[in-house]
Amino acid sequence: MTQPKTQWAVSPGHIPYEPAVAFMEDRAAKIAAGEAPEMVWMLEHPPLYTGGTSADSGDLLQPDRFPVHKTGRGGEYTYHGPGQRVGYVMLDLTERGRDARKFVRGLEEWIIRTLAAFEVTGERRCERVGVWVARPDKGEGYEDKVAAIGVRLRRWVSFHGIALNVTTDLSHFSGITPCGISERKYGVTSLADLGVNASMDDVTAAMRAAFAEVFGELEDAAPPDLPD
């Protein structure tokens, strides 16, 4: 039996967080049961903070600034908001070797190849999750995170995923200690901050091409129809 292609869906506007998580959980369950194909869902959220399973309350510096959501993904506090391309990845790892570490490296590779399309060098750091960009312009050893990764597996189906800063308002990260990293030499950046003049559509197209290279063929699908 041929495995159906992974669906690729892009939602316009700003998608509320809780309905998005509810959709992912339902879709992951259907994928595990063989009732729905895999999906990659691209979207933007309104400004909000999320705290993963390792979040330390002391890293939420401004709890009243934006809505705060506790979530089941791995990781600590992060920010989502306009100008950030979020990619929620619902893949069946039973069909892909049941290797969680390989899956995360695949997500990193997806982002690294996307950045390369804009002549930006993204790098992995074994001790720091996400994709990083060296910033010698700021000082020796300085690095900024351009994309965050936080996933969850249930019955070997993934959900949650990645967040790539495109034109994100980086001042919004000051309400948290992003990913629990407080050292001054490790900050956050965006493609715009790096001097890349790319639209969200440009970045989404590059992400689609890079995802297909890393994880396999895609087919376009309608975005989820969420309840009001």
NUDRENFI-242975 format. One line per field, with one value per residue: residue number from 1; y, x, z negated of N, C-alpha, C in turn; residue in one letter. Coordinates in steps of 0.2 Angstrom, whole numbers, m for minus. Layout:
nr: c(NUM | ...) $
npy: c(Y | ...) $
npx: c(X | ...) $
npz: c(Z | ...) $
capy: c(Y | ...) $
capx: c(X | ...) $
capz: c(Z | ...) $
cpy: c(Y | ...) $
cpx: c(X | ...) $
cpz: c(Z | ...) $
rest: c(A | ...) $
This chain:
nr: c(1 | 2 | 3 | 4 | 5 | 6 | 7 | 8 | 9 | 10 | 11 | 12 | 13 | 14 | 15 | 16 | 17 | 18 | 19 | 20 | 21 | 22 | 23 | 24 | 25 | 26 | 27 | 28 | 29 | 30 | 31 | 32 | 33 | 34 | 35 | 36 | 37 | 38 | 39 | 40 | 41 | 42 | 43 | 44 | 45 | 46 | 47 | 48 | 49 | 50 | 51 | 52 | 53 | 54 | 55 | 56 | 57 | 58 | 59 | 60 | 61 | 62 | 63 | 64 | 65 | 66 | 67 | 68 | 69 | 70 | 71 | 72 | 73 | 74 | 75 | 76 | 77 | 78 | 79 | 80 | 81 | 82 | 83 | 84 | 85 | 86 | 87 | 88 | 89 | 90 | 91 | 92 | 93 | 94 | 95 | 96 | 97 | 98 | 99 | 100 | 101 | 102 | 103 | 104 | 105 | 106 | 107 | 108 | 109 | 110 | 111 | 112 | 113 | 114 | 115 | 116 | 117 | 118 | 119 | 120 | 121 | 122 | 123 | 124 | 125 | 126 | 127 | 128 | 129 | 130 | 131 | 132 | 133 | 134 | 135 | 136 | 137 | 138 | 139 | 140 | 141 | 142 | 143 | 144 | 145 | 146 | 147 | 148 | 149 | 150 | 151 | 152 | 153 | 154 | 155 | 156 | 157 | 158 | 159 | 160 | 161 | 162 | 163 | 164 | 165 | 166 | 167 | 168 | 169 | 170 | 171 | 172 | 173 | 174 | 175 | 176 | 177 | 178 | 179 | 180 | 181 | 182 | 183 | 184 | 185 | 186 | 187 | 188 | 189 | 190 | 191 | 192 | 193 | 194 | 195 | 196 | 197 | 198 | 199 | 200 | 201 | 202 | 203 | 204 | 205 | 206 | 207 | 208 | 209 | 210 | 211 | 212 | 213 | 214 | 215 | 216 | 217 | 218 | 219 | 220 | 221 | 222 | 223 | 224 | 225 | 226 | 227 | 228) $
npy: c(m6 | 11 | 25 | 39 | 56 | 69 | 81 | 99 | 114 | 130 | 143 | 159 | 175 | 177 | 164 | 158 | 151 | 140 | 134 | 129 | 120 | 111 | 106 | 100 | 90 | 82 | 79 | 72 | 60 | 55 | 52 | 42 | 32 | 29 | 36 | 48 | 58 | 63 | 79 | 96 | 111 | 128 | 144 | 159 | 166 | 177 | 189 | 180 | 170 | 154 | 140 | 126 | 109 | 109 | 122 | 135 | 145 | 156 | 161 | 168 | 183 | 195 | 192 | 198 | 203 | 197 | 185 | 169 | 153 | 136 | 122 | 106 | 103 | 99 | 108 | 126 | 142 | 152 | 164 | 168 | 176 | 189 | 190 | 179 | 163 | 149 | 132 | 118 | 101 | 86 | 71 | 54 | 44 | 31 | 26 | 31 | 27 | 27 | 36 | 48 | 57 | 58 | 63 | 76 | 82 | 82 | 92 | 103 | 103 | 106 | 119 | 125 | 123 | 131 | 144 | 144 | 147 | 160 | 165 | 164 | 157 | 145 | 136 | 121 | 118 | 107 | 108 | 117 | 119 | 122 | 133 | 142 | 158 | 164 | 179 | 189 | 202 | 208 | 204 | 194 | 176 | 178 | 173 | 171 | 165 | 160 | 152 | 142 | 126 | 114 | 100 | 86 | 69 | 57 | 41 | 39 | 49 | 65 | 81 | 99 | 109 | 120 | 137 | 150 | 165 | 179 | 193 | 196 | 206 | 208 | 214 | 209 | 197 | 200 | 199 | 186 | 174 | 168 | 151 | 148 | 153 | 164 | 170 | 184 | 184 | 176 | 178 | 183 | 183 | 188 | 185 | 198 | 206 | 202 | 207 | 202 | 204 | 198 | 192 | 185 | 176 | 172 | 166 | 155 | 148 | 144 | 136 | 126 | 120 | 116 | 107 | 97 | 91 | 86 | 78 | 72 | 70 | 82 | 87 | 100 | 107 | 111 | 123 | 120 | 120 | 130 | 131 | 145) $
npx: c(4 | 3 | 10 | 1 | 4 | 11 | 1 | 1 | m3 | m8 | m13 | m21 | m20 | m21 | m20 | m29 | m21 | m26 | m37 | m29 | m20 | m29 | m34 | m22 | m20 | m31 | m29 | m17 | m21 | m30 | m21 | m12 | m22 | m24 | m33 | m31 | m21 | m3 | 2 | 8 | 6 | 6 | 6 | 2 | 2 | m7 | 1 | 9 | 14 | 21 | 23 | 33 | 35 | 47 | 47 | 52 | 45 | 51 | 56 | 47 | 45 | 37 | 22 | 10 | 10 | 7 | m5 | m3 | 1 | 1 | 9 | 10 | 21 | 39 | 52 | 55 | 50 | 43 | 40 | 27 | 21 | 14 | 23 | 31 | 34 | 26 | 27 | 18 | 20 | 14 | 18 | 19 | 29 | 31 | 30 | 42 | 53 | 54 | 63 | 66 | 77 | 82 | 72 | 71 | 83 | 80 | 70 | 78 | 87 | 78 | 75 | 88 | 91 | 81 | 85 | 97 | 92 | 91 | 103 | 108 | 117 | 113 | 115 | 117 | 117 | 123 | 121 | 111 | 94 | 87 | 89 | 103 | 112 | 128 | 134 | 146 | 146 | 141 | 150 | 163 | 160 | 146 | 129 | 114 | 97 | 87 | 77 | 65 | 62 | 51 | 43 | 31 | 27 | 15 | 9 | 19 | 17 | 20 | 17 | 15 | 30 | 40 | 46 | 50 | 58 | 53 | 49 | 47 | 43 | 56 | 57 | 47 | 51 | 57 | 49 | 51 | 63 | 70 | 68 | 75 | 88 | 99 | 111 | 120 | 127 | 119 | 106 | 91 | 85 | 80 | 75 | 73 | 80 | 93 | 95 | 88 | 77 | 63 | 47 | 33 | 27 | 37 | 46 | 38 | 37 | 50 | 52 | 43 | 49 | 61 | 56 | 51 | 63 | 69 | 60 | 51 | 39 | 25 | 8 | m3 | m16 | m32 | m32 | m35 | m52 | m56 | m66 | m76) $
npz: c(0 | 4 | m4 | m8 | m2 | m12 | m18 | m15 | m22 | m23 | m33 | m33 | m41 | m59 | m70 | m83 | m98 | m107 | m100 | m89 | m95 | m99 | m87 | m82 | m91 | m89 | m75 | m76 | m83 | m74 | m63 | m69 | m70 | m57 | m50 | m44 | m33 | m35 | m40 | m37 | m44 | m41 | m49 | m57 | m74 | m85 | m96 | m110 | m124 | m126 | m137 | m139 | m143 | m151 | m157 | m167 | m180 | m184 | m172 | m166 | m163 | m162 | m165 | m163 | m150 | m138 | m133 | m141 | m138 | m145 | m138 | m130 | m123 | m121 | m130 | m135 | m139 | m126 | m113 | m102 | m88 | m76 | m60 | m62 | m56 | m60 | m60 | m61 | m63 | m59 | m59 | m55 | m64 | m65 | m53 | m49 | m55 | m69 | m76 | m87 | m89 | m76 | m70 | m75 | m71 | m58 | m57 | m61 | m50 | m40 | m43 | m42 | m28 | m23 | m27 | m20 | m7 | m8 | m9 | m22 | m35 | m45 | m60 | m70 | m88 | m99 | m113 | m114 | m109 | m94 | m80 | m75 | m73 | m69 | m76 | m74 | m72 | m84 | m94 | m100 | m99 | m100 | m97 | m89 | m91 | m78 | m75 | m84 | m91 | m96 | m101 | m102 | m105 | m102 | m103 | m93 | m84 | m78 | m85 | m87 | m83 | m74 | m74 | m65 | m64 | m55 | m51 | m64 | m79 | m89 | m101 | m109 | m114 | m126 | m137 | m142 | m147 | m134 | m130 | m142 | m142 | m147 | m146 | m140 | m128 | m120 | m110 | m101 | m84 | m68 | m51 | m45 | m54 | m51 | m39 | m28 | m16 | m14 | m10 | m20 | m12 | m3 | m11 | m16 | m4 | m2 | m13 | m10 | 1 | m5 | m15 | m8 | m2 | m13 | m20 | m11 | 2 | 5 | 4 | 8 | m3 | m9 | m23 | m40 | m46 | m58 | m74 | m78) $
capy: c(0 | 17 | 30 | 45 | 61 | 73 | 87 | 105 | 118 | 137 | 147 | 166 | 178 | 175 | 159 | 158 | 146 | 134 | 130 | 126 | 114 | 106 | 103 | 96 | 84 | 78 | 76 | 67 | 54 | 52 | 49 | 36 | 27 | 27 | 39 | 54 | 58 | 67 | 86 | 101 | 117 | 134 | 149 | 164 | 167 | 183 | 189 | 176 | 166 | 147 | 137 | 119 | 104 | 111 | 129 | 138 | 150 | 162 | 164 | 172 | 190 | 199 | 188 | 201 | 207 | 194 | 178 | 164 | 146 | 130 | 117 | 99 | 102 | 100 | 115 | 130 | 148 | 155 | 168 | 167 | 182 | 191 | 190 | 173 | 158 | 143 | 126 | 113 | 96 | 80 | 66 | 47 | 42 | 23 | 25 | 35 | 23 | 28 | 39 | 54 | 61 | 59 | 68 | 83 | 84 | 83 | 98 | 107 | 103 | 109 | 126 | 127 | 123 | 137 | 149 | 145 | 150 | 167 | 166 | 164 | 151 | 142 | 131 | 117 | 118 | 101 | 110 | 122 | 117 | 127 | 135 | 148 | 161 | 168 | 186 | 192 | 210 | 209 | 202 | 187 | 171 | 180 | 170 | 173 | 160 | 162 | 147 | 138 | 119 | 111 | 95 | 81 | 63 | 53 | 35 | 40 | 54 | 71 | 88 | 106 | 110 | 125 | 144 | 154 | 173 | 182 | 200 | 196 | 211 | 205 | 216 | 205 | 192 | 203 | 197 | 180 | 172 | 163 | 144 | 148 | 155 | 171 | 173 | 190 | 183 | 172 | 182 | 181 | 187 | 187 | 187 | 205 | 209 | 199 | 211 | 199 | 207 | 193 | 192 | 178 | 171 | 170 | 161 | 149 | 144 | 141 | 131 | 120 | 116 | 113 | 102 | 91 | 88 | 83 | 73 | 69 | 74 | 86 | 90 | 106 | 105 | 117 | 124 | 118 | 125 | 130 | 134 | 152) $
capx: c(0 | 7 | 9 | m2 | 8 | 10 | m2 | 4 | m8 | m6 | m18 | m21 | m22 | m18 | m24 | m28 | m17 | m29 | m40 | m24 | m18 | m35 | m34 | m16 | m21 | m36 | m26 | m12 | m24 | m32 | m15 | m10 | m27 | m24 | m39 | m30 | m14 | 1 | 0 | 12 | 2 | 9 | 2 | 5 | m2 | m7 | 6 | 7 | 19 | 20 | 28 | 33 | 36 | 52 | 47 | 53 | 41 | 55 | 58 | 41 | 47 | 31 | 16 | 4 | 11 | 3 | m8 | 2 | m2 | 5 | 8 | 13 | 27 | 45 | 55 | 54 | 46 | 45 | 36 | 24 | 17 | 15 | 29 | 34 | 31 | 25 | 26 | 16 | 22 | 11 | 21 | 19 | 36 | 31 | 32 | 48 | 59 | 53 | 69 | 65 | 82 | 83 | 66 | 72 | 88 | 77 | 67 | 84 | 89 | 73 | 76 | 94 | 90 | 77 | 89 | 102 | 89 | 91 | 110 | 109 | 120 | 110 | 119 | 115 | 121 | 121 | 118 | 105 | 90 | 85 | 94 | 107 | 116 | 133 | 134 | 152 | 145 | 139 | 155 | 166 | 156 | 139 | 125 | 106 | 92 | 83 | 71 | 64 | 59 | 47 | 39 | 28 | 26 | 10 | 9 | 24 | 15 | 22 | 14 | 19 | 35 | 45 | 44 | 55 | 57 | 54 | 49 | 45 | 45 | 60 | 56 | 42 | 55 | 60 | 45 | 53 | 69 | 68 | 71 | 78 | 95 | 99 | 118 | 120 | 129 | 114 | 100 | 86 | 85 | 75 | 77 | 73 | 85 | 99 | 95 | 85 | 71 | 59 | 40 | 31 | 25 | 44 | 49 | 34 | 38 | 56 | 51 | 39 | 54 | 66 | 53 | 51 | 69 | 71 | 55 | 47 | 34 | 20 | 3 | m7 | m22 | m35 | m31 | m40 | m58 | m57 | m72 | m75) $
capz: c(0 | 5 | m9 | m5 | m3 | m17 | m16 | m16 | m23 | m25 | m35 | m33 | m47 | m65 | m72 | m91 | m100 | m110 | m94 | m85 | m98 | m99 | m80 | m81 | m95 | m85 | m69 | m77 | m85 | m67 | m59 | m73 | m69 | m50 | m48 | m41 | m31 | m38 | m38 | m40 | m45 | m42 | m52 | m62 | m80 | m88 | m101 | m116 | m126 | m128 | m142 | m138 | m149 | m155 | m158 | m174 | m181 | m185 | m166 | m163 | m167 | m161 | m164 | m161 | m144 | m133 | m135 | m143 | m138 | m146 | m133 | m131 | m119 | m125 | m130 | m140 | m137 | m120 | m110 | m95 | m86 | m69 | m57 | m64 | m53 | m64 | m56 | m65 | m60 | m61 | m55 | m58 | m65 | m64 | m46 | m47 | m58 | m76 | m79 | m89 | m88 | m69 | m68 | m77 | m67 | m52 | m58 | m61 | m43 | m36 | m44 | m39 | m21 | m21 | m28 | m15 | m2 | m8 | m10 | m29 | m38 | m51 | m63 | m76 | m94 | m103 | m120 | m114 | m104 | m89 | m74 | m78 | m68 | m72 | m76 | m76 | m73 | m91 | m98 | m99 | m103 | m101 | m93 | m90 | m89 | m73 | m75 | m89 | m90 | m102 | m98 | m106 | m101 | m105 | m98 | m88 | m79 | m81 | m84 | m88 | m78 | m73 | m74 | m62 | m65 | m48 | m53 | m71 | m83 | m93 | m108 | m112 | m118 | m132 | m142 | m144 | m146 | m129 | m131 | m148 | m141 | m149 | m144 | m136 | m121 | m116 | m109 | m96 | m78 | m63 | m44 | m44 | m58 | m48 | m33 | m23 | m14 | m11 | m13 | m23 | m6 | 0 | m16 | m16 | 2 | m3 | m18 | m7 | 5 | m9 | m18 | m3 | m1 | m19 | m23 | m6 | 6 | 2 | 8 | 5 | m6 | m12 | m30 | m45 | m47 | m66 | m76 | m80) $
cpy: c(6 | 22 | 36 | 51 | 65 | 79 | 94 | 110 | 125 | 141 | 155 | 169 | 176 | 170 | 158 | 151 | 140 | 130 | 126 | 120 | 109 | 102 | 98 | 89 | 79 | 75 | 71 | 60 | 51 | 49 | 43 | 31 | 25 | 31 | 46 | 54 | 63 | 74 | 91 | 107 | 123 | 139 | 154 | 165 | 174 | 183 | 185 | 172 | 159 | 144 | 129 | 115 | 106 | 118 | 130 | 144 | 157 | 165 | 168 | 179 | 195 | 195 | 191 | 204 | 204 | 188 | 173 | 157 | 141 | 125 | 111 | 98 | 102 | 107 | 119 | 136 | 150 | 160 | 167 | 174 | 183 | 192 | 184 | 167 | 152 | 138 | 120 | 106 | 89 | 75 | 59 | 44 | 34 | 22 | 28 | 32 | 24 | 31 | 46 | 59 | 63 | 64 | 75 | 86 | 85 | 90 | 104 | 108 | 107 | 117 | 129 | 127 | 129 | 143 | 150 | 148 | 157 | 169 | 167 | 158 | 150 | 136 | 127 | 119 | 112 | 103 | 115 | 121 | 123 | 128 | 142 | 151 | 165 | 175 | 190 | 200 | 212 | 208 | 195 | 182 | 173 | 176 | 171 | 167 | 163 | 158 | 143 | 131 | 117 | 106 | 90 | 75 | 60 | 47 | 36 | 44 | 61 | 77 | 93 | 106 | 115 | 132 | 148 | 161 | 176 | 190 | 201 | 203 | 208 | 208 | 212 | 199 | 194 | 201 | 190 | 179 | 166 | 157 | 144 | 150 | 162 | 174 | 178 | 188 | 178 | 175 | 179 | 185 | 185 | 188 | 194 | 208 | 207 | 203 | 208 | 202 | 202 | 193 | 185 | 173 | 168 | 165 | 155 | 145 | 141 | 135 | 125 | 116 | 113 | 107 | 95 | 87 | 84 | 77 | 70 | 73 | 77 | 87 | 95 | 104 | 111 | 117 | 122 | 123 | 125 | 133 | 141 | 153) $
cpx: c(4 | 5 | 6 | 4 | 6 | 7 | 1 | m2 | m6 | m12 | m17 | m22 | m19 | m22 | m23 | m25 | m21 | m33 | m35 | m21 | m23 | m35 | m28 | m17 | m26 | m33 | m21 | m15 | m27 | m26 | m13 | m15 | m27 | m30 | m38 | m22 | m10 | 0 | 6 | 7 | 6 | 4 | 6 | 0 | m2 | m1 | 4 | 14 | 17 | 25 | 28 | 34 | 42 | 52 | 48 | 49 | 45 | 57 | 53 | 42 | 41 | 25 | 10 | 4 | 7 | 0 | m2 | m2 | 3 | 3 | 12 | 19 | 33 | 48 | 53 | 49 | 48 | 39 | 33 | 20 | 18 | 22 | 33 | 31 | 31 | 24 | 24 | 16 | 19 | 13 | 20 | 26 | 36 | 33 | 39 | 54 | 59 | 60 | 68 | 70 | 83 | 78 | 68 | 78 | 85 | 73 | 73 | 86 | 84 | 74 | 83 | 94 | 86 | 81 | 94 | 99 | 89 | 98 | 112 | 112 | 117 | 114 | 115 | 119 | 119 | 118 | 113 | 101 | 88 | 90 | 97 | 111 | 122 | 133 | 140 | 152 | 144 | 145 | 157 | 162 | 148 | 135 | 118 | 102 | 88 | 76 | 71 | 61 | 57 | 42 | 36 | 27 | 20 | 8 | 13 | 21 | 17 | 17 | 18 | 24 | 40 | 42 | 50 | 53 | 58 | 54 | 46 | 47 | 49 | 60 | 51 | 45 | 57 | 55 | 46 | 60 | 69 | 72 | 76 | 86 | 95 | 106 | 117 | 122 | 125 | 108 | 95 | 87 | 80 | 78 | 78 | 79 | 92 | 100 | 92 | 78 | 66 | 52 | 38 | 29 | 32 | 46 | 45 | 36 | 45 | 56 | 47 | 45 | 59 | 63 | 53 | 57 | 71 | 66 | 51 | 42 | 28 | 14 | m1 | m14 | m25 | m33 | m36 | m46 | m59 | m63 | m71 | m75) $
cpz: c(0 | m1 | m6 | m6 | m9 | m15 | m19 | m16 | m25 | m27 | m35 | m39 | m53 | m68 | m80 | m93 | m102 | m104 | m90 | m88 | m98 | m92 | m80 | m85 | m92 | m79 | m70 | m79 | m78 | m63 | m62 | m71 | m62 | m47 | m44 | m39 | m35 | m36 | m41 | m39 | m46 | m44 | m55 | m68 | m81 | m94 | m108 | m118 | m128 | m132 | m141 | m144 | m154 | m158 | m166 | m175 | m182 | m178 | m162 | m167 | m167 | m160 | m162 | m154 | m138 | m136 | m136 | m142 | m140 | m141 | m134 | m127 | m124 | m125 | m135 | m137 | m130 | m118 | m103 | m94 | m78 | m67 | m59 | m60 | m57 | m59 | m61 | m61 | m63 | m57 | m59 | m58 | m65 | m57 | m44 | m52 | m66 | m79 | m80 | m87 | m81 | m67 | m69 | m73 | m60 | m52 | m58 | m53 | m39 | m37 | m41 | m32 | m19 | m22 | m22 | m8 | m2 | m10 | m17 | m31 | m45 | m54 | m69 | m82 | m98 | m110 | m120 | m108 | m100 | m84 | m76 | m72 | m72 | m71 | m78 | m76 | m80 | m96 | m97 | m103 | m103 | m95 | m94 | m87 | m84 | m72 | m81 | m87 | m96 | m99 | m104 | m102 | m105 | m100 | m92 | m82 | m82 | m80 | m87 | m82 | m79 | m73 | m71 | m62 | m58 | m49 | m60 | m75 | m89 | m100 | m112 | m116 | m125 | m138 | m145 | m144 | m141 | m130 | m137 | m147 | m142 | m148 | m139 | m128 | m117 | m116 | m104 | m90 | m74 | m56 | m43 | m48 | m55 | m41 | m27 | m22 | m10 | m14 | m16 | m17 | m3 | m5 | m16 | m10 | 1 | m8 | m15 | m3 | 1 | m13 | m14 | m2 | m7 | m21 | m17 | m3 | 2 | 7 | 5 | 3 | m8 | m20 | m34 | m46 | m55 | m68 | m78 | m87) $
rest: c(M | T | Q | P | K | T | Q | W | A | V | S | P | G | H | I | P | Y | E | P | A | V | A | F | M | E | D | R | A | A | K | I | A | A | G | E | A | P | E | M | V | W | M | L | E | H | P | P | L | Y | T | G | G | T | S | A | D | S | G | D | L | L | Q | P | D | R | F | P | V | H | K | T | G | R | G | G | E | Y | T | Y | H | G | P | G | Q | R | V | G | Y | V | M | L | D | L | T | E | R | G | R | D | A | R | K | F | V | R | G | L | E | E | W | I | I | R | T | L | A | A | F | E | V | T | G | E | R | R | C | E | R | V | G | V | W | V | A | R | P | D | K | G | E | G | Y | E | D | K | V | A | A | I | G | V | R | L | R | R | W | V | S | F | H | G | I | A | L | N | V | T | T | D | L | S | H | F | S | G | I | T | P | C | G | I | S | E | R | K | Y | G | V | T | S | L | A | D | L | G | V | N | A | S | M | D | D | V | T | A | A | M | R | A | A | F | A | E | V | F | G | E | L | E | D | A | A | P | P | D | L | P | D) $
